[in-house]
Amino acid sequence: MSGWNRRAFLGAATLVALQAAVAGGGAVLGKLDPRDAPSPRRRKLMREVAEHVIPTTGTPGAGVVGAGDFVLVALAHGLSGTRKPPAADPSFAPHLRPDGSLDHAAWLEVRLGAKWLALPPARRHEALAALDAAAYKGEPAAAPWRAIKGLILTGYYTSEIGGSKELNYELVPGRFDPKVPVTPETRAYSSDWTAVDFG
Amino acid sequence: MDETLHFDAIVVGSGITGGWAAKELTEAGLKVLLLERGRKIEHQVDYETELKAPWDMPFRGEGDADLYAREYAVQSLNRHFTEFTQGHFVNDAQNPYQTGADTAFTWFRSYQLGGRSLTWGRQCYRWSDYDFGANKRDGHGTDWPIRYADLAPWYDKVEDFIGVAGAAEGLPQLPDGRFLPPFALNVVEQAARERIMANWPERRLTIGRTANLTAEKEGHGPCQSRSICARGCSYGAYFSTQSSTLPAAQATGNLTLVTDAAVEHVDYDPATRRITGVRWVDSKTKARHQATARLVFLNAGAFNSVHLLLNSASEAMPNGLANSSGVLGTHIMDHANTLSAAAIMPGFEAWTTFGNRPTGVVIPRYRNMETMDGIGHTRGFSFQGGALQSTWTAGKRAAGIGKDYKNSLEKPGPWRMVLVAFADCVPRATNRLTLDRTRVDSNGIPQLRIDFAFGAEENAALAQAKADATEMLTKAGGHVMFGFDRPGPGGTAIHEMGGARMGHDPATSVLNKWSQAHDVANLFVTDGAQMASSACQNPSLTYMALTARAAAHAVALLKSGAL
């Protein structure tokens, strides 16, 4: 089976797993402290943002698999250092929690603007790409985006679809082969823990 | 368990050395009580996360950072600590320790049946006479009362039992062992080995020697190249107490195992100058218990064995049990550990790997052997590390969103290679453990206080290691991106040791050449506490060999009536 066909097949065949994945994200979301519990609008925003970062191609995208909800849970629990006080920037002030940490989701909502969700997809993409470019150029006021994008990646590639359909997953390789040719069909293994931790 | 129980021997701690002591003593026919402060973890049955995928975990394997900040502030810094393995590490909030004002020390601990044998890095290296002779040669610390020849047969015995995969290299500074077939170098490491050797014939990049089985061994499956060892391995394919020494000890019918038993005191009788037994607290019920024995082996882990000796002071021994020398608690060490160089390795894009090899590579010590060529230091350093490919996590550092960005993350990423230095840590009297009598733990026992700092020797070694690593990776075809020449906090290498050192002289050491207390003939300390120097190799194999040797000696003394 060619790579395209394999991936198209998997994209169609994963709806059941997908439902389970989204339900799982929701279950953890339900346990959040009420102060961190997101509004339906914020969940929708994060879902759409995630989908723009990792869109549906031959495999479902990050929004579809529930990475948006994962990001909200992760931010509430301070993954990737997000509960540490951010670098000082006046634009963060309205979004600081009592403990001095930045409410990244609230910041993103304001940073993208109230109308972002209502924009046509191409315009939404443009605005997000501009934020991404600013953050990776080192603009301090855009810096929180890097943590959000990082968590979108985590949410996606550690989901069953991202981890085992977009990439390969093999919990029990059974052998170590030190020299394997790379081909057009080669996909990274999400179960290569050394690469995940240190790559 | 209200009555006092009687045994031939009590072993305190069930980790790497405690398991060995229990196995050797029970196999010699002794009735042994093995006490473990932590919970019971049964082989296979209790490895709860072994088969989980990231998507099965509430925080996808990353773990709850909020919880970790509150309760696992130290343990979560361990490279083997993940959401999958957090149950195999202590809760720092519940198990506090103190550090001196100028001390940064990350003390990584696992209080459970099997101790750190469940979470260890599995690297197994023999020491050589460069190591056992180090203190005598440069004057740091006190001379070891043993040399390689004393330990060689015990290394053989341990390797035969646990199974060590490795490649023989014929190097005097890293003696070959009795190896199972080695794991293979990947294409980048193989090229690096050849290119480094072409430039420096004395520098030998070789595969890490690891206690993972590359062949079936009685009762154990071979390693499946999962590299999730610290979750627990139902194949029994790496050495742990659960997979190896505990079943052997239990098979004798001579073992009594008690978990949730935190030993608080070792009792000494000044009339006979012998240990009479130990007392412990049940961690769950807080009930106090005791048992007597003819022999006691301390295997609580280097710092906890010292803690127990300090806390076992008595009227006859007011400065701590077996501490007539006054050196108990002093001269603690940990390898000075840092990432010396990380490089991009171009030219290997056509190749990748399959499976997760459970070991990296090693470049054994090559400085300060026949020629004293260390700049500002007299000991050795070695490198561990390896070549790896990046993956989706590298996307966090890259600009981009959308389809092309997603597609850029679907293949194994560029090859990198890292060399991490482990430098010998010289023994210093000022690096020491004491009891903090102002703070007690949940059992009312004074907390341990750690005072520790690296010095000029270690800093000089890591400076040279950085320069050497940079040169080697460059000659290997890499583009070095960064590297460091300062050690991480003490404890980073997880090779904390010393505090009850072995030596010739009872006036300057705690233990004799049999790991036996100078002051108390029926007391043995055979974990890392006994170390008089640190070498630069991972120490666990040496602890195991010393334990087996001490056990044989103790049994001989017991049978001869000398104890």
Contacts between the chains, C-beta under 8 A, distances in Angstrom:
chain1	res1	chain2	res2	distance
A	21	B	55	6.3
A	24	B	55	7.1
A	28	B	58	5.4
A	28	B	59	8.0
A	52	B	401	5.8
A	52	B	402	6.8
A	53	B	401	4.6
A	53	B	402	7.5
A	53	B	405	7.3
A	54	B	405	7.6
A	54	B	406	5.0
A	55	B	402	6.0
A	55	B	403	5.6
A	55	B	406	6.5
A	57	B	403	5.7
A	57	B	406	6.2
A	57	B	407	7.3
A	61	B	406	7.7
A	70	B	60	6.9
A	73	B	59	7.7
A	74	B	59	7.3
A	74	B	62	7.5
A	76	B	66	7.8
A	77	B	59	7.0
A	77	B	64	5.2
A	77	B	65	5.6
A	77	B	66	4.4
A	77	B	67	7.6
A	78	B	65	4.2
A	78	B	66	4.8
A	78	B	69	6.7
A	79	B	59	6.9
A	79	B	62	5.6
A	79	B	65	4.7
A	80	B	65	7.6
A	81	B	65	7.6
A	82	B	65	7.9
A	83	B	65	7.0
A	83	B	66	6.5
A	83	B	69	7.3
A	125	B	401	7.4
A	125	B	402	6.7
A	128	B	401	5.9
A	129	B	401	5.8
A	129	B	402	7.4
A	132	B	399	5.9
A	132	B	400	6.8
A	132	B	401	5.3
A	133	B	399	6.1
A	135	B	399	7.9
A	136	B	398	7.5
A	136	B	399	3.6
A	137	B	399	7.9
A	146	B	396	7.3
A	149	B	396	6.9
A	149	B	401	7.5
A	150	B	396	3.9
A	153	B	392	5.9
A	153	B	393	7.2
A	153	B	395	5.3
A	153	B	396	5.7
A	153	B	409	7.9
A	154	B	60	6.3
A	154	B	62	6.3
A	155	B	60	7.2
A	157	B	392	4.5
A	157	B	393	8.0
A	157	B	409	7.8
A	158	B	54	3.8
A	158	B	55	6.2
A	158	B	60	3.8
A	158	B	61	6.2
A	158	B	62	7.6
A	159	B	55	5.4
A	159	B	60	7.8
A	160	B	53	7.0
A	160	B	55	4.5
A	163	B	53	6.9
A	163	B	54	6.0
A	163	B	55	6.4
A	164	B	53	7.6
A	166	B	406	7.8
A	166	B	410	6.6
A	167	B	391	7.9
A	167	B	392	7.0
A	167	B	410	6.7
A	169	B	53	6.8
A	170	B	355	7.9
A	171	B	51	6.8
A	171	B	53	6.8
A	171	B	226	6.4
A	171	B	228	7.9
A	172	B	224	5.1
A	172	B	226	6.0
A	173	B	224	6.6
A	173	B	225	4.6
A	173	B	226	6.6
A	173	B	354	6.3
A	173	B	355	3.5
A	173	B	356	6.3
A	174	B	224	5.3
A	174	B	225	6.6
A	174	B	355	7.2
A	175	B	225	5.7
A	175	B	354	7.2
A	175	B	355	5.4
A	176	B	183	5.8
A	176	B	184	6.7
A	176	B	225	4.3
A	176	B	353	7.1
A	176	B	354	7.2
A	176	B	355	3.9
A	176	B	356	7.2
A	176	B	357	4.5
A	177	B	353	6.2
A	177	B	354	4.0
A	177	B	355	6.0
A	178	B	184	4.0
A	178	B	185	6.3
A	178	B	186	4.5
A	178	B	187	6.8
A	178	B	190	7.7
A	178	B	353	5.7
A	178	B	357	7.7
A	179	B	186	6.9
A	179	B	187	5.2
A	179	B	351	5.7
A	179	B	353	7.3
A	180	B	351	6.7
A	180	B	352	5.1
A	180	B	353	5.9
A	180	B	354	5.1
A	181	B	350	6.3
A	181	B	351	6.5
A	181	B	352	7.9
A	182	B	349	6.9
A	182	B	350	5.6
A	182	B	351	6.4
A	182	B	352	5.3
A	182	B	411	7.1
A	182	B	412	7.2
A	186	B	352	6.5
A	186	B	411	5.7
A	186	B	412	7.0
A	187	B	410	5.7
A	187	B	411	6.7
A	188	B	389	7.7
A	188	B	391	4.9
A	188	B	392	6.9
A	188	B	409	7.6
A	188	B	410	6.5
A	188	B	411	5.8
A	188	B	412	4.7
A	188	B	413	7.4
A	189	B	391	7.8
A	189	B	412	7.9
A	190	B	54	7.5
A	190	B	391	7.4
A	190	B	392	7.2
A	191	B	356	7.2
A	192	B	356	6.3
A	192	B	389	7.6
A	192	B	391	6.1
A	192	B	412	7.7
A	193	B	227	5.8
A	193	B	228	6.7
A	193	B	356	6.3
A	194	B	227	6.8
A	194	B	356	6.7
A	194	B	388	5.2
A	195	B	388	5.8
A	195	B	389	5.5
A	195	B	390	6.1
A	195	B	391	3.9
A	195	B	393	7.5
A	195	B	412	7.2
A	195	B	413	7.4
A	196	B	391	5.8
A	196	B	392	7.5
A	196	B	393	5.5
A	197	B	79	7.4
A	197	B	393	7.7
A	198	B	388	6.1
A	198	B	418	7.2
A	199	B	388	6.1
A	199	B	389	6.2
A	199	B	390	3.2
A	199	B	391	4.8
A	199	B	393	5.8
A	199	B	394	5.5
A	199	B	413	6.0
A	199	B	416	7.2
